[in-house]
Amino acid sequence: MEVKATAKTIRVTPRKARLALDLIRGKDVKEAAAILKFTPNFAAEAAGKVLKSAVANAVNNHQLNEEKLYIKACYADESIVLKRFMPRAKGSASAIHKRTSHITVVVAERD
């Protein structure tokens, strides 16, 4: 059985979030939590919260054994883009795109 958790509109770019998620894909839950705890960026902190939520969903809602859980899939999809403008020379402006992501973690029980 698969159980997932999603955090929506997290203020980190999907590209940076994927770097943190690539570190934990396929690992056991405890090992992944330790990796994310000591990875020094905001995306790892957000992914750690989503992982904790997915484990809580699996244990409380589906009665899965926490010791047997591993990360089956994790991904970061692009969310809305906040568009801001920076004044430039000669009265013009250039766009600044502040990207956000949806972070999803799927856990499953090992056989």
N, C-alpha and C positions, 0 to 999 in steps of 0.2 A: 504494500500500500504506500502511495506517495502522499506527502503532506507538504503544503507550501505556504509561504508567507511573503507578502509584498509590501514594500514601503514606496509610496508614490510621491512624486515631485520632490525628490531629495536634491538639494542645491549643490550638486557636484556633477561634473560632466560625465557622460556615459563612458567615454574613453578612459578616464582616470578610475572610474568605478570598476571597469573590467579588469584593470591591472590587479586590484585587490581580490577580485573574485577568482581570477585565474590561479591564485595561490592556494585556494581551498577546495577547488573542484575535485570530487572523488575521495576526499579524505574523511576520516571519522569525525564526528561532531566535536569531541573534546579537543582533538588535535587542531581542528579548524578554528575553534574559539581561541585557543592559545596563540595561533598564528596571527589572527586578526587583532588580538589584544596588543601585541607587540609590534605591529606594523604601523609606522608613524605617518599616517595620513587620514584625512577626514573620511574618505570613502571606506576605509577599513573599519572605522568606528561605526559608520552607518550599516555596513554589511554585518557587523557583529550583532547589532541590535535586531536585524532581520533574522539572522540565524537563531538567536535566542528565542524569538517569537515563533519560528517554525518548529523548533524543538518543543516549546510549550504547547503548541497546537497538536503535535503528534502525541505527546504524553497525556495531556488532559482531555482532548477531544476524541482521540482514536485508540487510546490505551496501548500505545506502542512502547517497547522497552528502550529507554534512553541509551543504554549501553550498546545496543546493536545498531543505532542510527548512523547513517553516513550521508554525505551530501551527494545526491544523485545529479542535480543540476543547479546552476546558479548563473544568472545573467542580468545585465543592465540594459534596459531599453531606453530610448530617448523619450523624454517627456516634453512639456511645453518649453519654448524658448522665450526668455524675456528679452525684448529688444530695446536697447538704449542707444543714445546718440552722443558722440563726442564732437565738440566744435573743432574745426580745422581751419587752415589758412584760407583767406579770401572769402570768408563768409560761408564756406561749405561745411558739411558734417560727414562723419563716417559712422557706420553702424557698429555697435558692440552687441554680440549675442551672448547672453548669460544662460547657459544650457542647464537643464535639470534632467534627472533620470528617475526611472522606476526600477528599483532593485528587487529581484525575486530570488528566493532560495527554496529549493525543493529537497526535502529529506525523505529517505526511505529506510526500511529496516533490512539489514543484511541477513542472508539465510544462514 
